[in-house]
Amino acid sequence: MHRQDLLNLLNRYQPRYVDESAFVARSRRLIEQDERIFDRAQPIHVTGSAWVVNPTRDRVFMVHHGKLHQWFQPGGHADGDPDVLRVALKEAAEESGADPDHIRLVSDEIFDVDIHWVPATHAAPAHGHVDIRFLVEVDDDIPMPGSHESHEVAWIDLHQVPRYNNNRSTHRMVEKTRRMRIY
């Protein structure tokens, strides 16, 4: 995947939320303007995330981020890799501690797009993320011990996710998941 491949993914993606539509348009502009957008040294850069659901879509796997002290979906910096799908799958395996063979990509199309700002930490200045998210499925009976980057990991009932993270972008992903639930 190259920068143009990500632009093609964004061009095919049809968001249903007004705020997300604005993020998609801004993402396109940022990616078109900056060849180094995949480099974490840039003040705003691309990240890849995986929204991890169980097969019945009634639970979501989340990690309590060690540096930011908040619950999020697994994800991370592209570190120069323009293949954000590969980044998202790698991060899902690393942050969950799951064997990559147990992580099933539901679709290679974008699931959600968000642009958000990360506050400064002792390790990095404040910066922006253009977060490209993909939907993956893992059996919630598979052991997922987490990694050194997380304080805690958990399978969370879909209706309980707002108690862990009530950000607008998380709400969007919960709503998208509710629409595809398997009963």
C-alpha positions in Angstrom: 0.0 0.0 0.0 1.2 3.5 -0.9 -0.1 6.9 -0.1 -2.3 6.7 -3.1 -3.7 3.4 -1.9 -4.9 5.1 1.3 -6.3 8.0 -0.7 -8.2 5.4 -2.8 -9.6 3.8 0.4 -10.7 7.2 1.7 -12.3 8.0 -1.7 -14.4 4.8 -1.6 -15.4 5.3 2.1 -18.9 6.8 2.6 -19.3 8.0 6.2 -22.7 8.4 7.7 -21.8 10.9 10.3 -21.2 14.7 9.6 -18.2 14.9 11.9 -16.6 11.9 10.3 -17.3 13.2 6.8 -15.2 16.3 7.8 -12.5 14.0 9.1 -12.4 12.1 5.8 -12.1 15.3 3.8 -9.4 16.7 6.0 -7.5 13.4 6.0 -7.5 13.4 2.2 -6.1 16.9 2.1 -3.4 16.2 4.7 -2.3 13.0 3.0 -2.2 14.7 -0.4 -0.2 17.6 0.9 2.4 15.7 3.0 4.5 12.8 1.7 5.8 12.3 5.3 2.3 12.0 6.9 3.2 8.4 7.9 6.2 9.6 10.0 5.4 10.1 13.7 7.9 13.0 13.8 5.3 15.1 11.9 3.1 17.3 14.1 0.1 15.4 12.6 0.5 11.9 11.3 -1.4 8.7 10.2 -2.1 6.0 12.7 -3.9 2.7 12.2 -6.5 1.1 14.6 -8.5 -2.0 14.9 -12.0 -2.0 16.3 -12.0 -5.6 17.7 -15.4 -7.3 18.1 -16.4 -10.8 19.0 -18.3 -12.9 16.5 -21.8 -11.9 17.8 -20.8 -8.2 17.8 -22.0 -7.7 21.4 -18.5 -7.3 22.9 -15.5 -5.0 22.1 -11.9 -5.6 23.1 -10.3 -2.5 24.5 -7.0 -1.6 26.1 -6.3 0.8 28.9 -3.5 2.9 27.4 -0.5 3.2 29.6 0.6 6.7 28.8 -2.8 8.4 28.2 -4.6 6.5 31.0 -7.7 6.0 28.9 -9.5 3.1 27.3 -9.1 2.8 23.5 -9.3 0.3 20.7 -5.8 -1.2 19.8 -3.9 1.0 17.4 -0.7 2.8 16.9 1.7 4.8 14.7 2.4 3.9 11.1 6.1 4.7 11.7 6.7 5.3 8.0 4.5 2.4 6.8 1.8 3.6 4.4 -0.1 0.3 4.7 -2.4 1.4 7.5 -4.3 -1.9 7.3 -1.1 -3.8 8.1 -0.4 -1.3 10.9 -3.9 -1.8 12.4 -3.6 -5.6 12.3 0.0 -5.5 13.7 -1.2 -3.3 16.5 -4.2 -5.4 17.2 -2.0 -8.5 17.7 0.7 -6.6 19.7 -1.6 -4.8 22.1 -4.0 -7.7 22.6 -1.3 -10.3 22.9 -3.4 -12.5 20.6 -1.9 -14.8 18.0 -2.3 -13.0 14.7 -3.9 -16.2 13.2 -6.9 -15.6 15.6 -7.5 -12.1 14.3 -10.0 -12.1 11.4 -10.3 -9.0 9.2 -14.0 -8.4 8.6 -13.4 -6.0 5.7 -10.3 -4.4 4.1 -12.4 -1.3 3.7 -12.3 1.5 6.3 -14.6 1.1 9.3 -14.1 4.6 10.8 -11.9 7.7 10.4 -11.0 10.1 13.2 -8.7 13.1 13.7 -7.8 13.8 17.2 -5.1 15.6 19.3 -2.9 13.8 21.8 -1.7 15.8 24.7 2.0 16.1 25.5 3.6 13.4 27.6 7.1 13.0 29.0 8.0 11.1 25.8 6.4 13.2 23.1 5.0 16.7 22.4 1.3 17.2 21.7 0.5 16.0 18.2 -2.4 15.0 15.9 -3.5 11.6 14.7 -5.2 10.9 11.5 -6.6 7.5 12.7 -7.7 5.1 10.1 -9.8 2.2 11.6 -10.6 -1.3 10.4 -13.0 -3.8 11.7 -11.6 -7.1 13.0 -13.1 -10.1 14.7 -11.6 -12.3 17.4 -13.3 -15.1 19.4 -13.8 -13.7 22.9 -12.8 -17.1 24.3 -9.3 -16.7 23.0 -6.7 -15.6 25.6 -5.8 -11.9 25.1 -3.3 -11.0 27.8 -2.4 -7.6 26.5 1.1 -6.1 26.4 3.5 -3.9 28.3 1.9 -0.8 26.7 -1.4 -1.3 28.5 -2.4 -1.1 32.1 -5.3 -3.4 31.5 -7.2 -5.1 28.7 -10.9 -6.2 28.7 -13.7 -7.5 26.6 -16.5 -5.0 27.2 -20.2 -5.5 26.6 -21.1 -3.2 23.7 -23.7 -1.3 25.8 -21.0 -0.7 28.5 -18.4 0.9 26.2 -19.4 4.5 27.0 -18.6 3.8 30.7 -15.0 3.2 29.6 -14.7 5.7 26.8 -17.3 8.3 25.9 -15.5 10.1 23.1 -17.6 10.9 20.1 -15.5 8.6 17.9 -15.9 5.6 20.1 -19.7 6.3 20.2 -19.7 6.2 16.4 -18.0 2.9 16.3 -20.4 1.5 18.9 -23.3 2.7 16.9 -21.9 1.2 13.7 -21.4 -2.1 15.5 -25.0 -2.1 16.9 -26.2 -1.8 13.3 -24.4 -5.0 12.3 -25.1 -7.1 15.4 -25.7 -10.8 14.9 -28.6 -12.1 17.0 
